[in-house]
Amino acid sequence: MAQPLSAAAALTALRAEGVRIVEVDNWRTHNRNQKGAWGPVNGSVVHHTVTKGTASSVAIVRDGYSSLPGPLCHGMIAKDGTVHLVGWGRTNHAGGGDPAVLAHVIAEDYGDRPPKPTKGNANGVDGNARFYGWECENLGDGKDPWPAAQYDAIVRTQAALCRAHGWTAKSVIGHLEWSSDKVDPLGVSMTALRADVAERLKHPTSWNPGSSTPAPKPPTTPPKETPVATTDDRVRSLHANLLTIGSLTEVDSKGARVNHGAGYYLAHVEKDTTDLQVKVDRLEKKLDQILALLTTP
């Protein structure tokens, strides 16, 4: 058992391990602590987001849903390997899980994997109080790939926590290993992930394994067709992106952080689009003139 790392200590540990970080809004104080304690912590849980697109994924795990308020994790690990920190403290990520699994994680005494959980969200013990949680950008359909950069970031993130707490890789589990009604992270072998975390812990934080840390193999059966986003999907994605845009801040000339709101940034996008259209129109006109010269007898 251990007390949770402070936000500052976690940030230091992650950066030392070579993790690329984006700090999202007030992540250091964004939590669900009013609903219960966070800690002592016993390990870290890996999830998949069931979303597409980094901006919308960050917005969802930060803000949550009407039925499940955010934050839904401590950090969201994007396809490009960037870790977006969205909360610190108690978060809605693990839910209920098997107390037998918890006992084995605390003792770090299981084999390749913990015992299969027999309890889940409805009848398990509170995992939100006991674990760090990391959502990883993936559709969770068994077809969406896990890029090497993303996988490497998952390994580094888990190793950073284990190193900071003096844990072995057996303190890292998947959501499906915690709760009987979960399947995530689908497409990642937690046994292989723990082996890669264990290998990393044998080396200093500056170690770069290169090609020796493989990404999970792609599905053997390719999808028959590429899913097409529905209008509802596109609207939800647009709404999530607008939430992200509206929360952006900039440093003004006096060093203060300023939030302009979504309209400010969208106005700039609209202006840039207009300017681009003017340039395209000019280019088309010029090409028409050249074509006329070349085709004149």
C-alpha positions in Angstrom: 0.0 0.0 0.0 1.1 3.5 -0.7 -0.1 7.1 -0.5 -0.8 8.5 -4.0 1.9 10.5 -5.6 1.3 14.3 -5.6 0.5 15.8 -9.0 4.0 17.4 -9.0 5.7 14.1 -8.1 3.8 12.2 -10.7 4.7 14.8 -13.3 8.4 14.5 -12.4 8.3 10.7 -12.5 6.6 10.6 -15.9 8.9 13.1 -17.5 12.0 11.3 -16.1 10.7 8.2 -17.8 10.6 10.0 -21.1 6.8 10.5 -21.3 5.6 13.4 -23.4 3.0 15.3 -21.4 0.2 17.7 -22.1 -1.3 19.3 -19.0 -5.0 19.9 -19.6 -6.7 22.8 -17.8 -6.8 22.4 -14.0 -5.9 18.7 -14.0 -4.0 18.9 -10.7 -7.2 19.7 -8.8 -9.8 18.1 -11.1 -11.1 15.0 -9.3 -14.0 13.2 -7.6 -12.6 13.5 -4.0 -15.9 14.7 -2.7 -17.3 11.2 -3.3 -14.7 9.4 -1.3 -11.1 8.9 -0.5 -8.3 8.2 -3.0 -5.7 6.0 -1.5 -3.9 4.1 -0.3 -3.1 3.1 -3.9 -2.2 -0.4 -4.8 -1.6 -0.3 -8.5 -2.5 1.1 -11.9 -5.3 0.1 -14.4 -5.1 0.4 -18.2 -8.2 1.1 -20.2 -9.3 1.9 -23.7 -11.5 4.9 -24.5 -13.9 3.5 -27.2 -13.4 6.8 -29.0 -11.8 8.1 -32.1 -9.7 11.3 -32.3 -7.4 12.7 -29.6 -9.3 16.0 -29.0 -12.7 14.4 -28.5 -11.1 11.6 -26.4 -9.5 14.1 -24.1 -12.7 16.0 -23.7 -14.7 12.9 -22.9 -12.3 11.5 -20.3 -12.0 15.0 -18.7 -15.7 15.9 -18.6 -17.3 12.4 -18.6 -21.0 11.9 -19.3 -24.3 12.9 -17.6 -24.4 9.4 -16.1 -20.7 9.2 -15.3 -19.1 12.6 -14.4 -15.4 13.2 -15.2 -12.6 12.9 -14.8 -12.7 9.3 -16.0 -9.0 8.7 -15.6 -5.8 10.4 -14.6 -4.4 10.6 -18.1 -5.3 9.8 -21.7 -2.6 8.2 -23.8 -3.0 9.3 -27.4 -2.1 7.4 -30.6 1.0 9.5 -31.0 2.2 8.6 -27.5 1.4 11.9 -25.8 -0.1 11.6 -22.4 -2.8 14.1 -21.7 -3.2 14.6 -17.9 -6.8 15.4 -17.1 -7.3 14.8 -13.4 -5.5 13.9 -10.2 -7.2 12.4 -7.2 -10.2 10.1 -7.2 -11.5 9.5 -10.7 -14.3 7.4 -12.2 -12.3 4.8 -14.0 -12.1 1.4 -12.3 -15.5 1.0 -10.6 -16.2 -2.2 -8.8 -13.8 -5.1 -9.0 -12.8 -8.4 -7.5 -11.4 -8.2 -3.9 -9.4 -11.4 -4.6 -7.7 -9.7 -7.5 -6.9 -6.7 -5.3 -5.3 -9.0 -2.7 -3.0 -10.6 -5.3 -2.1 -7.2 -6.8 -1.2 -5.9 -3.3 0.9 -9.0 -2.6 2.2 -9.1 -6.2 2.1 -12.9 -5.8 0.3 -14.1 -9.0 1.9 -15.7 -12.1 1.5 -14.3 -15.6 -1.9 -12.9 -14.8 -4.1 -12.3 -11.8 -7.0 -14.8 -11.1 -9.9 -14.3 -13.4 -12.3 -11.8 -11.7 -15.7 -13.1 -10.5 -17.0 -9.8 -9.4 -17.7 -6.6 -11.3 -19.0 -3.1 -11.2 -22.2 -3.9 -9.5 -20.9 -6.2 -6.7 -17.2 -5.5 -6.4 -15.0 -3.4 -4.2 -14.3 0.2 -5.0 -11.3 0.4 -7.4 -11.5 4.2 -7.9 -10.0 4.5 -4.4 -7.2 2.0 -5.0 -5.8 2.5 -8.5 -4.3 5.0 -10.9 -6.3 4.9 -14.2 -5.1 5.5 -17.7 -7.4 5.6 -20.7 -5.8 4.8 -24.1 -7.2 6.2 -27.3 -8.7 3.2 -29.1 -12.1 2.2 -30.5 -11.9 -1.1 -28.5 -13.3 -3.1 -31.4 -10.3 -5.4 -31.8 -9.5 -3.9 -35.1 -8.3 -0.4 -34.2 -4.5 -0.6 -34.1 -2.2 0.2 -31.2 0.7 2.2 -32.7 4.2 1.6 -31.4 4.5 5.1 -30.1 1.3 4.7 -28.0 2.3 1.3 -26.7 5.7 2.6 -25.7 4.0 5.5 -23.8 1.8 3.0 -22.0 4.9 1.0 -20.9 6.7 4.2 -19.8 3.8 5.6 -17.9 3.3 2.3 -15.9 7.0 2.0 -15.3 7.2 5.5 -14.0 4.5 4.8 -11.4 6.0 1.4 -10.4 9.5 3.0 -10.1 8.2 5.8 -8.0 6.4 3.5 -5.6 8.9 0.6 -5.6 6.3 -1.7 -7.2 7.0 -4.5 -9.6 5.1 -4.8 -13.0 2.6 -7.0 -11.2 1.0 -3.8 -9.8 -0.2 -3.0 -13.4 -3.4 -4.6 -14.6 -6.0 -4.2 -17.3 -9.6 -3.3 -16.6 -10.7 -6.8 -17.7 -8.4 -8.3 -15.1 -10.1 -6.2 -12.4 -13.8 -6.5 -13.3 -15.7 -9.4 -14.6 -17.8 -7.2 -16.9 -15.0 -5.4 -18.7 -13.0 -6.3 -21.8 -10.5 -3.4 -22.0 -7.8 -2.8 -23.2 -8.9 -5.0 -26.1 -6.0 -5.8 -28.4 -3.3 -5.4 -25.8 -1.8 -8.5 -24.0 -1.4 -7.4 -20.4 1.0 -10.3 -19.8 3.3 -8.9 -22.6 2.8 -5.4 -21.3 3.8 -6.3 -17.8 6.9 -8.1 -19.2 7.9 -4.9 -21.1 7.3 -2.8 -17.9 9.4 -5.3 -15.9 12.2 -5.0 -18.6 12.1 -1.3 -18.4 12.4 -1.3 -14.6 15.7 -3.1 -15.0 17.2 0.0 -16.7 17.6 3.6 -15.7 14.8 6.0 -16.6 16.8 7.3 -19.6 16.8 3.9 -21.3 15.4 3.8 -24.9 14.7 0.2 -26.0 14.3 1.1 -29.7 12.8 -1.8 -31.6 13.2 -4.2 -28.6 9.8 -3.1 -27.2 7.3 -4.4 -29.7 3.8 -3.0 -30.3 0.9 -5.5 -30.0 0.4 -7.4 -33.2 -2.4 -6.2 -35.4 -5.6 -8.4 -35.6 -5.2 -11.4 -37.9 -8.6 -10.9 -39.5 -8.8 -7.5 -41.2 -12.1 -5.6 -41.0 -14.3 -6.3 -44.0 -15.1 -2.6 -44.4 -14.1 0.7 -42.8 -16.8 1.9 -40.4 -18.4 5.2 -41.6 -19.1 7.8 -38.9 -22.8 8.6 -38.6 -24.2 12.1 -38.3 -24.6 11.6 -34.6 -21.0 10.5 -34.3 -19.8 13.6 -36.1 -22.0 15.8 -34.0 -20.7 14.3 -30.8 -17.1 14.7 -32.0 -17.7 18.3 -33.0 -19.2 19.0 -29.6 -16.3 17.4 -27.8 -13.8 19.4 -30.0 -15.7 22.7 -29.2 -15.5 21.9 -25.5 -11.7 21.4 -25.9 -11.4 24.6 -28.0 -13.4 26.6 -25.5 -11.2 25.5 -22.6 -7.9 26.6 -24.2 -5.9 29.3 -22.5 -3.1 31.5 -23.8 -0.4 33.5 -22.0 -0.9 37.3 -22.7 1.8 39.9 -22.9 1.7 40.3 -19.1 2.2 36.6 -18.4 -1.4 35.9 -17.4 -3.4 33.0 -18.7 -6.4 34.1 -20.7 -9.4 32.0 -21.9 -10.9 33.5 -25.0 -13.7 31.0 -25.5 -14.5 28.9 -28.5 -15.8 31.8 -30.6 -12.4 33.6 -30.6 -10.6 30.6 -32.0 -13.3 29.7 -34.4 -13.2 33.2 -35.8 -9.5 32.7 -36.5 -10.2 29.4 -38.3 -12.9 31.1 -40.4 -10.6 33.9 -41.3 -7.8 31.5 -42.2 -10.3 29.5 -44.3 -11.4 32.7 -46.1 -7.8 33.7 -46.8 -7.0 30.3 -48.2 -10.1 30.4 -50.5 -8.9 33.8 -51.8 -5.5 32.3 -52.6 -7.0 29.3 -54.3 -9.2 31.6 -56.4 -6.2 33.6 -57.5 -4.3 30.5 -58.4 -7.1 29.1 -60.5 -7.4 32.5 -62.3 -3.7 32.5 -63.0 -3.8 28.9 -64.3 -6.7 29.8 -66.6 -4.6 32.6 -68.0 -1.6 30.4 -68.6 -3.8 27.7 -70.1 -5.3 30.3 -72.5 -1.8 31.4 -73.6 -0.7 27.9 -74.3 -3.8 26.9 -76.2 -4.0 30.1 -78.4 -3.0 29.3 -82.0 
